């Protein structure tokens, strides 16, 4: 539940997905980038730990801290970083990652 700023009354929040910022990353091997999961209105706002978990589709190319969303480029290639709601793993968001040679 969250409060509606106009009425200050609670409104139901049904989260259907996360928006990941930035939505795509081009980085070099060895670089580190911080991702943020943002809930759309009326659930709006950046995630507060530990509501989400982060995973990488290609851990050989890009690793991600499962609690913090910190991405590290490991090898040249592509990966998708996925954020999932801990209360409902079907509620997800994603960011595309391209890792390039240094």
Secondary structure, 3 states (H helix, E strand, C coil): CEECCCCCCEECCCCCCEEEECCEEEEECCCEEECEEEECCCCCEECCCCCEEEEECCCCCEEECCCCCEEEECCCEEEEEEEEECCCCCCEEEEEEEEECC
